[in-house]
Amino acid sequence: MNSLQGKKILLAMSGGIAAFKVAELARSLIQEGAEVQVAMSDAATHFMTPVTMQALTGKPVYISQWDARIPNNMAHIELSRQADVILIAPASADLMAKIALGLADDLISTICLARECPLIVVPAMNKQMWDNSATQRNVAQLQKDSVSVLGPTSGSQACGENGMGRMLEAHQILEGVIAFFQPKVLQGKKVLITAGPTYEAIDPVRGITNKSSGKMGFAIAQAALEAGANVELIAGPCHLDTPLEFAGKITRTNITSAEEMHAAVMSKLDCDVFFSVAAVADWRIKNISAEKIKKSSSGSPSLEFEMNADILAEVAKVSQTKKKPYCVGFAAETNDLERHTQEKRAKKNVPMLVANIGPSTFGLDENELLIIEDGKSSKLAKSDKLNLSRQLISLISKKI
């Protein structure tokens, strides 16, 4: 899927050891369909050669604001006017300070001052430089000026220290750029999502769970973030990275049991949309053993079950009183899919229930969805779960 098809990206590089990551970034942007033009500061050429970037993009690299290849000798005007977005990676502390102050003494800073298109900066610097109050003031000013800031993250640095200031990896920057171009149909909305399985303990070492991987819920979280929402993600036991965590608009709460998920959801209902995607256990063990149950020749242990709370139904009752959140449930069935989903939607009294077409979707990257609403049904054709999530977000944005 070419998520950046036809987009023109001016990829500007300032000096820093993180420049080595930009070769892979340029390649990835092009693979997603973007047209990439590179501009480099003089300092950047000490870390990555213009020859490398030209070979990767198939375009000449611009370094000087006096480059005579531009007919009118105004590279800062021509390059910025041709771009849909300017992406600075790595963005050094020095360059961010220049942009924040409106200085223009080299090609990249002049391009930024003359631009009419959006600007994304990807910081990369030593942890002390990032933590310095001057840098933090500059970052705040850039954000106030509607500049998008991706990262940084914490980790090992070339200087041998460890801390905040490390540039995002190429694939994370790519995700951020793709997210930037998604329609902001949920701008400013609050979205609450449950994802993954729950685990109901039998004893300290055994329990009951299900096959949910969390991939669909996490994909919906990413699509909601891309659409401009502030997202609360409540995740059962799974091993997935928090989507677009560097965007700063997601809060993740990890839980284990259905009771913990119920408590977390009911404490976070100040939201506009609730996606109940998690596969929550219907029952829990009433007589949990405090010690490991030993194998016995007398037979299997006797387990006593009790019902867990129906989280979606409870949230639906709240929404009927407060007129929000808009509730979207998910279902997995093994037979009579549409009938069971219709019945479940009516029983839980929610406006929309989404069913996985085929329980074999658990753990896979693709899915096919049946959408049941009051009096009608529709399908979303088989696709990767992120693409399906984007379609679902677009559909729901028209209903809230």
C-alpha positions as CSV (number, residue, x, y, z in Angstrom):
1,M,0.0,0.0,0.0
2,N,1.6,3.3,-1.1
3,S,0.4,5.6,1.6
4,L,2.4,8.5,0.3
5,Q,1.6,8.2,-3.4
6,G,2.3,11.4,-5.2
7,K,3.4,13.3,-2.1
8,K,6.4,15.6,-2.6
9,I,8.7,15.7,0.5
10,L,11.6,18.0,0.9
11,L,13.9,16.0,3.2
12,A,16.3,18.4,4.9
13,M,19.3,17.1,6.8
14,S,21.2,19.0,9.5
15,G,24.4,17.7,11.1
16,G,24.5,14.8,13.5
17,I,25.5,11.2,13.7
18,A,21.8,10.2,13.3
19,A,22.1,11.2,9.7
20,F,23.0,7.6,8.9
21,K,19.3,6.6,9.6
22,V,18.1,9.0,6.9
23,A,19.4,6.9,4.0
24,E,16.9,4.2,5.1
25,L,14.2,6.8,5.7
26,A,14.6,8.2,2.2
27,R,14.4,4.8,0.7
28,S,11.2,4.0,2.7
29,L,9.5,7.2,1.8
30,I,10.1,6.5,-1.9
31,Q,8.8,2.9,-1.5
32,E,5.6,4.4,-0.1
33,G,5.1,6.4,-3.3
34,A,6.6,9.8,-2.2
35,E,8.8,12.0,-4.4
36,V,11.8,12.9,-2.2
37,Q,14.1,15.9,-2.8
38,V,17.0,16.2,-0.4
39,A,18.7,19.4,1.0
40,M,21.7,19.2,3.3
41,S,23.4,21.6,5.6
42,D,27.2,21.8,5.2
43,A,27.5,20.0,8.6
44,A,25.3,17.1,7.3
45,T,27.7,16.4,4.5
46,H,30.3,15.5,7.1
47,F,28.1,12.6,8.2
48,M,26.4,11.5,5.0
49,T,27.6,12.2,1.5
50,P,25.4,14.0,-1.1
51,V,26.3,11.2,-3.5
52,T,24.6,8.6,-1.3
53,M,21.4,10.7,-1.0
54,Q,21.3,11.5,-4.7
55,A,21.7,7.8,-5.5
56,L,18.8,6.9,-3.2
57,T,16.4,9.5,-4.4
58,G,17.5,9.9,-8.1
59,K,17.6,13.7,-7.6
60,P,20.4,16.2,-7.2
61,V,21.1,17.2,-3.6
62,Y,21.0,20.9,-2.7
63,I,23.5,22.3,-0.1
64,S,24.0,26.0,-0.9
65,Q,21.5,28.8,-1.0
66,W,23.5,30.1,-3.9
67,D,23.1,27.0,-6.0
68,A,23.2,28.2,-9.6
69,R,21.2,25.2,-10.8
70,I,18.1,27.0,-9.8
71,P,17.3,29.3,-12.8
72,N,16.5,32.3,-10.6
73,N,19.2,31.4,-8.0
74,M,16.5,31.3,-5.3
75,A,16.7,27.7,-4.0
76,H,14.9,28.6,-0.8
77,I,11.9,29.7,-2.7
78,E,11.8,27.1,-5.5
79,L,12.4,24.1,-3.2
80,S,9.9,25.1,-0.6
81,R,7.2,25.8,-3.2
82,Q,7.5,22.4,-4.7
83,A,7.0,20.5,-1.5
84,D,3.8,19.2,0.3
85,V,5.8,19.0,3.5
86,I,9.3,19.8,4.7
87,L,10.8,17.0,6.9
88,I,14.0,17.9,8.8
89,A,15.8,14.7,10.0
90,P,18.0,14.9,11.9
91,A,17.0,18.3,13.3
92,S,19.9,19.6,15.4
93,A,19.6,21.8,18.4
94,D,21.2,24.6,16.4
95,L,18.8,24.3,13.5
96,M,15.7,24.2,15.7
97,A,16.9,27.3,17.5
98,K,17.3,29.1,14.2
99,I,13.8,28.2,13.1
100,A,12.2,29.1,16.4
101,L,13.9,32.5,16.3
102,G,13.2,33.1,12.6
103,L,16.9,33.2,11.6
104,A,17.9,32.5,8.0
105,D,21.6,32.2,7.3
106,D,21.9,29.0,5.3
107,L,19.8,27.0,2.8
108,I,17.7,25.0,5.2
109,S,16.9,27.8,7.7
110,T,16.0,30.1,4.7
111,I,13.8,27.4,3.2
112,C,11.9,27.1,6.5
113,L,11.4,30.9,6.8
114,A,10.2,31.1,3.2
115,R,7.9,28.0,3.3
116,E,4.2,27.9,2.6
117,C,3.9,24.2,3.3
118,P,3.8,22.4,6.7
119,L,7.1,21.6,8.6
120,I,8.0,18.4,10.5
121,V,11.2,18.3,12.6
122,V,12.8,15.1,14.0
123,P,15.2,16.1,16.8
124,A,18.5,14.4,17.4
125,M,21.0,15.5,20.0
126,N,22.9,14.7,23.2
127,K,20.6,14.3,26.3
128,Q,22.0,17.4,28.0
129,M,21.4,19.4,24.9
130,W,17.8,18.2,24.7
131,D,17.1,18.8,28.4
132,N,18.6,22.3,28.2
133,S,16.0,24.9,29.0
134,A,16.9,26.8,25.9
135,T,16.1,23.8,23.7
136,Q,12.9,23.2,25.5
137,R,11.9,26.8,25.0
138,N,12.6,26.4,21.3
139,V,10.6,23.2,21.0
140,A,7.7,24.9,22.7
141,Q,7.9,27.8,20.3
142,L,8.0,25.5,17.3
143,Q,4.9,23.7,18.5
144,K,3.2,27.0,19.1
145,D,4.1,27.9,15.5
146,S,2.3,24.7,14.3
147,V,5.5,22.8,13.6
148,S,5.1,19.1,14.1
149,V,7.8,17.6,16.3
150,L,8.4,13.8,16.1
151,G,10.3,12.4,19.0
152,P,12.9,12.3,20.3
153,T,13.1,9.0,22.2
154,S,15.3,7.7,25.0
155,G,18.2,5.3,24.4
156,S,21.9,4.9,23.9
157,Q,23.7,7.8,22.2
158,A,26.8,8.0,20.1
159,C,28.6,9.9,22.9
160,G,28.2,6.8,25.1
161,E,25.5,8.3,27.3
162,N,22.0,7.1,27.6
163,G,18.9,9.3,27.7
164,M,16.4,11.4,25.9
165,G,17.5,13.0,22.6
166,R,18.0,9.9,20.4
167,M,16.4,10.3,17.0
168,L,13.5,8.0,16.1
169,E,14.2,5.0,13.9
170,A,13.5,5.3,10.2
171,H,10.3,3.2,10.3
172,Q,9.0,5.3,13.2
173,I,9.6,8.6,11.2
174,L,7.9,7.0,8.2
175,E,4.8,6.1,10.4
176,G,4.8,9.7,11.6
177,V,4.9,11.2,8.1
178,I,2.1,8.8,7.0
179,A,0.1,9.8,10.0
180,F,0.6,13.5,9.2
181,F,-1.1,13.1,5.9
182,Q,-4.1,11.2,7.1
183,P,-7.4,13.2,7.3
184,K,-7.9,14.7,10.7
185,V,-11.5,13.6,11.0
186,L,-11.3,13.1,14.8
187,Q,-9.3,16.2,15.6
188,G,-9.5,17.0,19.3
189,K,-11.8,14.1,20.0
190,K,-11.2,11.7,22.9
191,V,-11.2,8.0,22.0
192,L,-11.1,5.1,24.5
193,I,-10.1,1.6,23.2
194,T,-9.8,-1.8,24.7
195,A,-7.5,-4.3,23.0
196,G,-6.1,-7.8,23.5
197,P,-7.2,-10.7,25.7
198,T,-7.8,-10.9,29.4
199,Y,-6.3,-13.6,31.7
200,E,-8.3,-15.2,34.5
201,A,-6.2,-16.9,37.1
202,I,-6.8,-20.4,38.3
203,D,-3.9,-20.5,40.6
204,P,-0.5,-18.6,40.8
205,V,0.8,-20.3,37.6
206,R,-2.3,-21.3,35.6
207,G,-5.1,-19.3,34.0
208,I,-7.7,-19.1,31.3
209,T,-7.3,-16.8,28.3
210,N,-8.1,-16.6,24.5
211,K,-6.4,-16.2,21.2
212,S,-6.7,-12.4,20.8
213,S,-3.4,-10.8,19.8
214,G,-4.5,-7.2,20.2
215,K,-3.6,-6.3,16.7
216,M,-7.0,-5.0,15.7
217,G,-7.4,-2.9,18.7
218,F,-3.9,-1.5,18.4
219,A,-4.6,-0.7,14.7
220,I,-7.7,1.2,15.6
221,A,-5.7,3.1,18.2
222,Q,-3.1,4.1,15.5
223,A,-5.9,5.1,13.0
224,A,-7.6,7.2,15.7
225,L,-4.2,8.9,16.5
226,E,-3.6,9.5,12.8
227,A,-7.1,11.1,12.6
228,G,-6.1,13.7,15.3
229,A,-7.7,12.1,18.4
230,N,-6.4,11.8,21.9
231,V,-6.4,8.1,22.6
232,E,-6.6,6.1,25.8
233,L,-5.6,2.5,25.1
234,I,-6.4,-0.2,27.7
235,A,-4.5,-3.3,26.7
236,G,-4.7,-6.9,28.0
237,P,-1.6,-9.2,28.1
238,C,0.0,-8.8,24.7
239,H,3.4,-8.0,23.3
240,L,2.7,-5.1,20.9
241,D,4.4,-1.8,20.8
242,T,2.3,1.3,21.6
243,P,1.3,2.8,18.2
244,L,2.7,6.2,17.5
245,E,3.8,6.6,21.1
246,F,6.1,9.4,20.1
247,A,3.1,11.5,18.9
248,G,2.3,12.2,22.5
249,K,-1.4,11.8,22.2
250,I,-1.8,8.3,23.6
251,T,-2.0,6.9,27.1
252,R,-1.6,3.2,27.6
253,T,-2.9,1.3,30.6
254,N,-1.9,-2.4,30.9
255,I,-4.3,-4.8,32.7
256,T,-4.5,-8.5,33.2
257,S,-8.0,-9.6,34.2
258,A,-11.5,-8.7,33.1
259,E,-12.1,-7.1,36.4
260,E,-9.1,-4.8,36.0
261,M,-10.2,-3.9,32.5
262,H,-13.7,-3.1,33.8
263,A,-12.3,-0.8,36.5
264,A,-10.0,0.9,34.0
265,V,-12.7,1.5,31.4
266,M,-15.3,2.9,33.9
267,S,-12.7,5.4,35.2
268,K,-12.0,6.8,31.7
269,L,-15.5,7.4,30.3
270,D,-14.9,11.1,29.6
271,C,-14.5,10.4,25.9
272,D,-16.3,10.8,22.6
273,V,-16.0,7.3,21.2
274,F,-15.5,3.9,22.9
275,F,-14.2,1.0,20.9
276,S,-14.7,-2.3,22.8
277,V,-12.2,-4.4,20.8
278,A,-10.7,-6.6,23.6
279,A,-11.7,-10.2,23.9
280,V,-12.9,-10.0,27.5
281,A,-13.5,-13.3,29.3
282,D,-17.2,-13.9,30.1
283,W,-16.4,-15.8,33.2
284,R,-13.7,-15.8,35.9
285,I,-12.7,-18.5,38.5
286,K,-14.5,-17.9,41.8
287,N,-12.4,-20.3,43.8
288,I,-8.8,-19.2,42.8
289,S,-6.3,-21.3,44.6
290,A,-3.6,-19.4,46.6
291,E,-1.1,-22.2,45.8
292,K,-0.4,-24.2,42.7
293,I,-3.0,-27.0,42.3
294,K,-1.2,-30.3,42.4
295,K,-2.0,-33.2,40.1
296,S,-4.0,-35.8,41.8
297,S,-4.9,-39.3,41.1
298,S,-8.4,-38.6,42.3
299,G,-9.2,-36.6,39.1
300,S,-9.4,-33.1,37.9
301,P,-9.9,-30.1,40.2
302,S,-13.3,-28.6,40.6
303,L,-13.4,-25.1,39.3
304,E,-16.3,-22.7,40.1
305,F,-17.0,-19.9,37.7
306,E,-18.8,-16.6,38.1
307,M,-19.8,-14.0,35.5
308,N,-17.6,-11.0,34.6
309,A,-19.2,-7.6,34.1
310,D,-20.4,-6.8,30.6
311,I,-18.2,-3.8,29.9
312,L,-19.7,-2.8,26.6
313,A,-23.3,-3.0,27.9
314,E,-22.4,-0.9,31.0
315,V,-20.8,1.8,28.9
316,A,-23.8,1.8,26.5
317,K,-26.0,2.6,29.5
318,V,-23.8,5.5,30.4
319,S,-23.9,6.8,26.8
320,Q,-27.7,6.7,26.7
321,T,-27.8,9.0,29.7
322,K,-24.9,11.3,28.8
323,K,-25.3,11.1,25.0
324,K,-21.7,9.9,24.7
325,P,-19.5,8.0,24.2
326,Y,-20.5,6.6,20.8
327,C,-20.1,2.9,21.4
328,V,-18.6,0.4,18.9
329,G,-18.4,-3.2,19.9
330,F,-16.5,-6.1,18.3
331,A,-17.6,-9.7,18.1
332,A,-16.1,-13.0,17.0
333,E,-18.4,-15.9,16.2
334,T,-17.9,-19.4,14.8
335,N,-21.3,-19.8,13.1
336,D,-24.3,-17.8,12.0
337,L,-22.2,-14.7,12.1
338,E,-24.8,-12.1,11.0
339,R,-27.6,-13.4,13.2
340,H,-25.5,-13.7,16.3
341,T,-24.0,-10.2,15.7
342,Q,-27.4,-8.6,15.2
343,E,-28.7,-10.2,18.4
344,K,-25.6,-9.1,20.3
345,R,-25.9,-5.5,19.1
346,A,-29.6,-5.4,20.1
347,K,-28.9,-7.0,23.5
348,K,-26.1,-4.6,24.4
349,N,-28.0,-1.7,22.9
350,V,-25.1,-0.2,21.0
351,P,-25.3,1.7,17.7
352,M,-22.6,-0.4,16.0
353,L,-21.2,-3.9,16.3
354,V,-18.3,-5.0,14.2
355,A,-17.8,-8.7,13.6
356,N,-14.6,-10.5,12.4
357,I,-15.5,-12.5,9.4
358,G,-13.9,-15.8,10.4
359,P,-12.4,-16.5,13.9
360,S,-9.1,-17.4,12.2
361,T,-8.2,-13.7,12.0
362,F,-6.7,-13.9,15.5
363,G,-3.0,-13.1,15.4
364,L,-3.0,-12.3,11.6
365,D,-2.3,-8.9,10.1
366,E,-5.3,-9.0,7.8
367,N,-9.0,-9.1,8.5
368,E,-12.5,-8.8,7.0
369,L,-15.2,-7.0,8.8
370,L,-19.0,-7.2,9.0
371,I,-20.6,-3.9,10.3
372,I,-24.0,-4.2,11.9
373,E,-26.0,-1.1,12.6
374,D,-29.7,-0.6,13.4
375,G,-31.5,-1.9,10.4
376,K,-28.5,-2.4,8.1
377,S,-25.3,-4.2,7.5
378,S,-22.2,-3.7,5.4
379,K,-18.8,-5.2,4.8
380,L,-15.3,-4.0,4.7
381,A,-13.3,-6.1,2.3
382,K,-10.3,-8.1,3.4
383,S,-7.3,-5.8,4.0
384,D,-4.6,-5.2,6.5
385,K,-6.0,-4.2,9.9
386,L,-4.6,-0.7,9.8
387,N,-6.3,0.1,6.5
388,L,-9.6,-1.4,7.8
389,S,-9.2,0.7,11.0
390,R,-8.8,3.9,8.9
391,Q,-12.0,3.0,7.0
392,L,-13.8,2.4,10.3
393,I,-12.6,5.7,11.8
394,S,-13.8,7.6,8.7
395,L,-17.2,5.9,8.9
396,I,-17.6,6.7,12.6
397,S,-16.4,10.3,12.3
398,K,-19.6,11.0,10.3
399,K,-21.7,9.8,13.2
400,I,-20.4,11.8,16.1
